[in-house]
Amino acid sequence: PLLVPCLDEKLREFYFFHGTSSNGINIIKQHGFDERVSSVTGMFGAGIYLAEHASKSNQYVPCPACGGGSWGNQKDCKCTFSSDPPDCAMFICRAILGNFHVVRKYDEPTYKGHINNPVRRPPPIPSQPHLAFDSVFAEKDTLGGPVKFREFIVYDRRQVYPEYLVYYKRRID
């Protein structure tokens, strides 16, 4: 079962988190998501990546002050905020997963593709190879999957809506 509430069982619509840079936030606020400009270097190709844990999405939010590093990857961030760190932001999105493909064993050519031929859609349905799944669900490693936190990838901007923009502060205690 997913850790986020189901909004519509028939569509498999859920709330998820999405972290990105401040520039990415401004573009998404103005134009919405656009899978056509997604990075092709992601583990599951050029899709829109979502997470059920805010801490996972926080890993993709660079330091708002210097633009370097991200949570858990501070080596590129030289800022030191002893008392009042700057606000960070991430989206809470509505996403329709539909008929999703569950990844428990990772195969790079299948899920990422190659730099000259990146993956830009979910894999085909085995019983109907002319049809593709609607999305990809990467299961976490403790349940046999390839990632530490579950990830959900959609490849069509019409499947995801940035409903809320949440501001927060990072703290190291």
Residue pairs with C-beta under 8 A, 6 or more apart in sequence:
2 14
2 52
2 150
3 52
3 53
3 150
4 14
4 15
4 16
4 52
5 14
5 15
6 12
6 13
6 14
7 13
7 14
7 15
7 94
8 96
11 96
11 98
12 96
12 97
12 98
12 99
12 100
13 94
13 95
13 96
13 97
14 52
14 94
14 95
14 97
14 152
15 92
15 93
15 94
15 95
15 163
16 50
16 51
16 52
16 92
16 93
16 95
16 152
17 50
17 51
17 52
17 53
17 54
17 56
17 57
17 90
17 91
17 92
17 93
18 48
18 49
18 50
18 51
18 57
18 90
18 91
18 93
18 160
18 162
19 51
19 56
19 57
19 58
19 59
19 60
19 61
19 90
19 91
20 28
20 60
20 61
20 90
20 91
21 61
21 62
21 67
22 62
22 64
22 67
22 89
25 89
25 91
25 165
28 91
28 162
29 162
29 165
32 157
32 161
32 162
33 48
33 157
33 160
33 162
34 157
35 46
35 47
35 48
35 120
35 154
35 155
35 156
35 157
36 46
38 46
38 47
38 48
39 46
40 46
40 113
40 115
40 118
40 120
41 112
41 115
41 118
42 49
42 112
42 153
43 106
43 111
43 112
43 138
43 146
43 147
43 151
44 103
44 111
44 112
44 119
44 136
44 138
44 151
44 153
45 111
45 112
45 113
45 118
45 119
45 120
45 153
45 155
46 118
46 119
46 120
46 155
47 119
47 120
47 136
47 153
47 154
47 155
48 153
48 154
48 155
48 157
48 159
48 160
49 60
49 151
49 152
49 153
50 57
50 93
50 95
50 151
50 152
50 153
50 154
50 160
51 57
51 149
51 150
51 151
51 152
52 149
52 150
52 152
53 149
53 150
54 90
55 71
55 149
56 149
56 150
56 151
57 90
58 70
58 71
58 88
58 90
58 170
59 70
59 71
59 72
59 73
60 70
61 70
61 71
61 88
61 89
61 90
62 68
62 69
62 70
62 77
63 69
63 70
63 77
63 79
63 86
64 86
64 87
64 88
64 89
65 79
65 81
65 86
66 77
66 78
66 79
68 76
68 77
68 78
68 79
69 75
69 76
69 77
70 77
71 170
85 169
85 170
85 171
86 169
87 167
87 168
87 169
88 167
88 168
88 169
88 170
89 165
89 166
89 167
89 168
90 165
90 166
90 168
91 162
91 163
91 164
91 165
91 166
92 162
92 163
92 164
92 165
92 166
93 160
93 161
93 162
93 163
94 160
94 161
94 163
95 135
95 152
95 154
95 159
95 160
95 161
96 134
96 154
96 159
96 160
97 134
97 135
97 137
97 152
97 154
97 159
98 133
98 134
98 135
98 159
99 125
99 133
99 134
99 135
100 122
100 133
100 134
100 135
100 136
100 137
100 152
101 122
101 123
101 133
101 135
101 136
101 137
102 137
102 139
103 111
103 136
103 137
103 138
103 139
103 145
103 146
104 139
104 143
104 144
104 145
104 146
105 144
105 146
106 138
106 145
106 146
110 119
110 123
111 119
111 123
111 136
112 118
112 119
113 119
120 155
121 132
121 155
122 132
122 133
122 134
122 135
122 136
122 153
122 155
123 132
123 133
123 136
124 130
124 131
124 132
124 133
125 131
125 132
125 133
134 154
134 159
135 152
135 153
135 154
135 155
135 159
136 152
136 153
137 150
137 151
137 152
138 145
138 146
138 147
138 150
138 151
138 152
138 153
139 145
139 146
139 147
139 150
140 147
140 148
140 149
140 150
141 147
141 148
154 160
